[in-house]
Amino acid sequence: MAETSGVLALAVRAYLDGGALTGMRELVMVTEGPGYWMAETSGALALAVRAYLDGGALTPIEIAVLRSYFEQWIAAPGFTGPEVARLRASAPQLNSRRAVAEWVRQAAEAGIDPL
């Protein structure tokens, strides 16, 4: 299990530099398989998930952290089928609260609950 640290620092740096936040791909997980958000060790993901679940506006950094999490989650080899292929293709494009909510809804309809 490889650990990569600094996801929040990377997001902040990219945001402050005016760069796209789409390059974020790795979160620090302490588990095998798709890393569940509660197992991420930096704390950035827990804050982003809580902000999403609370229903308020999401910052660009929170969206980037959620996007990165959903990308690694849906990339797990145990998920298969046409819905999974669509979720894998759409995860990198998540750029708003509305897009995140729609992705989570579609994942739930496919029987996949990343939250």
matplotlib code that plots the C-alpha trace (Angstrom):
import matplotlib.pyplot as plt

x = [0.0, 1.7, 1.2, 1.2, 0.9, 0.0, -3.2, -4.5, -1.2, -1.2, -4.8, -4.1, -0.9, -2.7, -5.6, -3.3, -1.2, -4.3, -3.8, -6.4, -7.2, -7.8, -4.4, -5.0, -5.1, -3.8, -5.0, -3.4, -5.3, -4.5, -6.5, -6.4, -8.9, -10.9, -9.9, -12.9, -13.0, -12.8, -9.5, -7.8, -5.1, -4.5, -8.0, -8.7, -11.1, -13.1, -13.6, -14.7, -17.1, -18.6, -19.0, -20.7, -23.0, -23.9, -25.4, -23.6, -21.5, -18.2, -14.9, -12.8, -10.4, -13.2, -14.5, -11.0, -10.5, -13.9, -13.1, -9.8, -11.5, -14.2, -11.7, -9.7, -12.8, -14.5, -11.2, -11.2, -11.2, -14.2, -16.6, -17.8, -20.5, -21.7, -22.7, -19.2, -17.6, -19.8, -18.9, -15.1, -15.4, -17.3, -15.4, -12.4, -14.9, -16.5, -16.2, -19.2, -21.4, -24.2, -21.9, -20.7, -24.3, -25.3, -22.2, -23.1, -26.7, -25.7, -23.2, -26.0, -28.3, -25.5, -25.3, -22.0, -21.9, -18.6, -19.9]
y = [0.0, 3.2, 6.4, 9.8, 12.9, 16.5, 16.3, 19.5, 21.3, 20.3, 21.5, 24.8, 25.4, 24.6, 26.9, 29.8, 29.4, 29.7, 26.2, 23.5, 21.2, 18.3, 16.8, 15.6, 11.9, 10.5, 10.6, 9.0, 5.8, 3.2, 0.4, -2.1, -1.9, 1.3, 3.5, 4.6, 8.3, 7.6, 5.8, 8.8, 10.2, 13.8, 14.9, 16.9, 14.3, 14.1, 17.9, 17.8, 14.9, 16.6, 19.9, 18.0, 16.1, 19.3, 20.6, 23.9, 25.4, 23.6, 25.4, 24.6, 22.7, 20.6, 19.7, 18.8, 16.6, 14.9, 14.4, 12.8, 10.5, 9.4, 8.7, 6.3, 4.8, 4.0, 2.8, -0.3, -3.5, -5.0, -2.5, -3.6, -2.8, -0.1, 2.2, 1.9, 2.8, 5.9, 6.8, 6.3, 8.5, 11.3, 11.4, 13.5, 16.2, 16.9, 20.6, 21.8, 20.8, 19.9, 17.6, 15.9, 15.4, 13.9, 11.6, 10.4, 9.8, 7.8, 5.8, 5.0, 3.9, 1.6, 0.1, 1.9, 4.1, 5.9, 7.9]
z = [0.0, -1.2, 0.6, -1.1, 1.1, 0.6, -1.4, 0.2, -0.3, -4.0, -4.4, -2.6, -4.6, -7.9, -7.0, -5.9, -9.1, -11.2, -12.5, -13.0, -10.1, -12.4, -12.0, -8.5, -8.5, -5.2, -1.6, 1.4, 2.2, 4.8, 3.3, 0.3, -2.5, -3.0, -0.1, 1.8, 2.7, 6.4, 5.9, 4.3, 6.6, 5.7, 6.9, 3.7, 2.4, 5.6, 5.6, 1.9, 2.5, 5.5, 3.6, 0.8, 3.2, 5.0, 1.8, 1.6, -1.2, -1.9, -2.5, -5.6, -3.3, -1.8, -5.2, -6.3, -3.3, -3.8, -7.5, -6.7, -4.2, -6.6, -9.3, -7.1, -5.7, -9.0, -10.5, -8.2, -10.3, -8.4, -10.0, -13.5, -15.9, -18.2, -15.4, -13.9, -17.3, -17.4, -13.8, -14.5, -17.6, -15.8, -12.5, -13.9, -15.1, -11.8, -11.3, -9.3, -6.4, -8.8, -10.8, -7.6, -6.5, -9.9, -9.9, -6.3, -7.4, -10.4, -8.3, -5.8, -8.7, -9.8, -6.3, -5.5, -2.4, -2.0, 0.9]

ax = plt.figure().add_subplot(projection="3d")
ax.plot(x, y, z, "-o")
ax.set_aspect("equal")
plt.show()
